């Protein structure tokens, strides 16, 4: 997870239906809401990261999986458009990204939150010993970092710097280190 990002939460946004769910999200799109500290990471940096991770700039996707970016005011919209134009020039193609005014966000079901992290059951159980609720697990910066490692982001070198700050048991530390080392071999 990038410095300045407190936590992320997956959910649904962009539509008009109230209380969407994974099996019935109506006109919403699966999204990630980023809670961040603007004094550490700027909105511009987050938008840059968004476009840097777009792997299919022209993919016509279903409503559920479309590329979408939300803004809160005209200044944020202008930032998005400026960065998108710059990135399009860099790759010599247009992005098929929907740019919309943010209206609402509905958190996805708990089993969707920190999905990759939860697949490593021992890590998840370690965190259940620390946090009382699923929401607290979702909001944990440490869990966010572990979710990133479990999804293949980061490296063993980065993990070594923060492994002792994650709140894991010794067994959990060993497990995460082994997992990340194995992912590093595959890169």
C-alpha positions as CSV (number, residue, x, y, z in Angstrom):
1,X,0.0,0.0,0.0
2,X,1.3,3.5,-0.9
3,X,2.4,5.8,1.9
4,X,-0.4,8.1,2.8
5,X,-3.1,5.6,2.1
6,X,-4.9,4.8,5.4
7,X,-7.0,2.0,4.0
8,X,-9.1,0.9,1.1
9,X,-12.6,-0.5,0.9
10,X,-14.1,-2.3,-2.0
11,X,-17.7,-1.7,-2.9
12,X,-20.2,-0.4,-5.5
13,X,-20.7,3.1,-6.9
14,X,-21.8,5.0,-9.9
15,X,-25.4,3.9,-10.1
16,X,-28.8,4.9,-8.7
17,X,-29.9,1.6,-7.2
18,X,-29.9,1.7,-3.4
19,X,-28.2,-1.0,-1.3
20,X,-26.6,-3.0,-4.1
21,X,-25.0,-6.4,-3.4
22,X,-22.6,-8.5,-5.4
23,X,-25.4,-10.7,-6.8
24,X,-27.6,-7.7,-7.5
25,X,-25.6,-4.5,-8.1
26,X,-28.0,-3.0,-10.6
27,X,-26.4,-0.1,-12.4
28,X,-23.4,0.1,-10.1
29,X,-19.7,-0.7,-10.8
30,X,-17.3,-2.6,-8.6
31,X,-15.1,0.1,-7.1
32,X,-12.4,0.8,-4.5
33,X,-12.8,3.7,-2.2
34,X,-9.4,5.1,-1.0
35,X,-9.1,6.8,2.4
36,X,-5.9,8.8,2.3
37,X,-4.0,11.5,4.0
38,X,-3.7,14.5,1.6
39,X,-0.7,15.9,3.4
40,X,1.2,12.7,2.5
41,X,-0.2,11.6,-0.9
42,X,-2.1,13.9,-3.2
43,X,-5.3,13.4,-5.2
44,X,-3.1,13.9,-8.3
45,X,-0.8,11.1,-7.3
46,X,-3.7,8.7,-6.8
47,X,-5.1,9.6,-10.2
48,X,-1.7,9.0,-11.7
49,X,-1.6,5.6,-10.1
50,X,-5.1,4.8,-11.4
51,X,-4.1,5.5,-15.0
52,X,-0.7,3.8,-14.6
53,X,-2.5,0.6,-13.6
54,X,-5.0,0.6,-16.5
55,X,-4.0,-2.4,-18.5
56,X,-6.8,-2.3,-21.1
57,X,-7.4,1.3,-22.1
58,X,-10.0,0.4,-24.8
59,X,-11.8,-2.5,-23.3
60,X,-15.6,-2.2,-23.5
61,X,-16.5,-3.7,-20.2
62,X,-19.7,-4.6,-18.6
63,X,-21.2,-2.1,-16.1
64,X,-19.9,-4.3,-13.3
65,X,-16.2,-4.1,-14.4
66,X,-15.9,-0.9,-16.4
67,X,-13.1,1.5,-15.8
68,X,-14.5,4.4,-13.8
69,X,-13.1,7.3,-11.8
70,X,-15.0,9.6,-9.5
71,X,-14.5,13.2,-8.6
72,X,-15.9,15.3,-5.8
73,X,-15.8,18.8,-7.4
74,X,-14.7,20.6,-10.5
75,X,-11.1,20.9,-9.4
76,X,-10.8,17.1,-9.0
77,X,-12.6,16.6,-12.4
78,X,-10.1,18.9,-14.1
79,X,-7.2,17.0,-12.4
80,X,-8.5,13.7,-13.8
81,X,-8.9,15.1,-17.3
82,X,-5.5,16.7,-17.4
83,X,-3.7,13.5,-16.2
84,X,-5.8,11.3,-18.5
85,X,-4.8,13.5,-21.5
86,X,-1.2,13.3,-20.5
87,X,-1.3,9.5,-20.0
88,X,-3.1,9.1,-23.4
89,X,-0.3,11.0,-25.1
90,X,2.3,8.8,-23.4
91,X,0.6,5.5,-24.7
92,X,-0.7,7.0,-28.0
93,X,-4.2,5.7,-27.2
94,X,-7.4,6.9,-25.6
95,X,-8.7,5.5,-22.3
96,X,-12.2,4.2,-22.1
97,X,-12.7,5.4,-18.6
98,X,-16.0,6.8,-17.3
99,X,-15.4,10.0,-15.3
100,X,-18.3,10.8,-13.0
101,X,-19.3,13.0,-10.1
102,X,-19.2,11.0,-6.9
103,X,-22.7,10.4,-5.4
104,X,-22.6,7.4,-3.2
105,X,-20.6,4.4,-2.2
106,X,-21.9,1.1,-0.8
107,X,-19.3,-1.1,0.9
108,X,-19.2,-4.6,-0.5
109,X,-19.9,-7.7,1.6
110,X,-17.2,-8.6,4.2
111,X,-16.0,-11.6,2.2
112,X,-14.9,-9.2,-0.6
113,X,-12.9,-7.0,1.7
114,X,-9.1,-7.7,1.7
115,X,-9.9,-10.8,-0.4
116,X,-6.3,-11.9,-1.1
117,X,-5.2,-11.4,2.5
118,X,-8.1,-13.6,3.7
119,X,-7.1,-16.4,1.4
120,X,-4.0,-16.9,3.7
121,X,-6.2,-18.1,6.6
122,X,-3.4,-18.0,9.3
123,X,-2.8,-14.2,8.7
124,X,-6.5,-13.6,8.8
125,X,-6.9,-15.4,12.1
126,X,-3.9,-13.5,13.6
127,X,-5.7,-10.3,12.8
128,X,-9.0,-11.5,14.2
129,X,-7.1,-11.7,17.5
130,X,-6.3,-8.0,17.3
131,X,-9.4,-6.5,15.7
132,X,-12.9,-7.0,17.1
133,X,-14.9,-6.5,13.8
134,X,-14.6,-7.2,10.1
135,X,-14.8,-3.4,9.6
136,X,-11.7,-2.9,11.8
137,X,-9.9,-5.5,9.7
138,X,-10.9,-3.7,6.5
139,X,-9.8,-0.3,8.0
140,X,-6.4,-1.6,9.2
141,X,-3.4,-0.2,7.3
142,X,-1.4,-3.3,8.3
143,X,-4.0,-5.6,6.8
144,X,-4.0,-3.4,3.7
145,X,-0.3,-3.9,3.3
146,X,-0.7,-7.7,3.8
147,X,-3.4,-7.7,1.2
148,X,-1.1,-6.0,-1.2
149,X,1.7,-8.5,-0.6
150,X,-0.8,-11.4,-0.9
151,X,-1.9,-10.0,-4.3
152,X,1.7,-9.9,-5.5
153,X,2.5,-6.2,-4.9
154,X,5.6,-5.3,-3.1
155,X,8.7,-7.5,-2.6
156,X,10.6,-9.4,0.1
157,X,12.9,-6.4,0.4
158,X,10.0,-4.1,1.2
159,X,8.4,-6.7,3.5
160,X,11.6,-7.0,5.5
161,X,11.3,-3.3,6.4
162,X,7.9,-3.6,7.9
163,X,7.3,-7.2,8.9
164,X,7.6,-6.4,12.6
165,X,5.1,-3.6,12.4
166,X,2.2,-5.7,11.0
167,X,1.1,-7.3,14.3
168,X,1.6,-10.9,13.2
169,X,2.6,-13.9,15.3
170,X,6.0,-15.5,14.6
171,X,4.2,-18.2,12.6
172,X,2.3,-15.5,10.7
173,X,5.5,-13.6,9.9
174,X,7.2,-16.8,8.7
175,X,4.2,-17.6,6.5
176,X,4.0,-14.2,4.9
177,X,7.7,-14.1,4.3
178,X,7.6,-17.5,2.6
179,X,4.6,-16.5,0.6
180,X,6.2,-13.2,-0.7
181,X,9.5,-15.0,-1.4
182,X,7.7,-17.5,-3.5
183,X,5.9,-14.7,-5.4
184,X,9.2,-12.9,-5.9
185,X,10.6,-16.0,-7.6
186,X,7.8,-16.0,-10.1
187,X,8.3,-12.4,-11.1
